[in-house]
């Protein structure tokens, strides 16, 4: 049985594994997949992978030696 939590945008009870942590209107919120798809203009992702790094770890690259 899944644990349910309300979406912080629409209030619909959603299994916690389906909720996404996003920045919604300037604060971190957990939203359901439907709100994540429909409220794209209000959502900013809190993390974004760096396209220039890939799998390279800066601490082991030769640039920092």
C-alpha positions, 0 to 999 in steps of 0.5 A: 500500500502506497503512502499518500501525501497531498500535492502542494499545488492542487491538494490531490492525494498522490503516492509519495513516489509520484511527487516531484520536488520543484521550485514552485513560485519561489519556494520548494514544493512537492507536486503531482505529475499532472501539476508538473505537466500543466504548471510549467511556467510556474515551475523551476527545477531546483537542480540541473545537470551540468551539460559540460561535465558529464561523468567527469568529477572535478576533484579528480580531473587534471585541471585542478592538479 
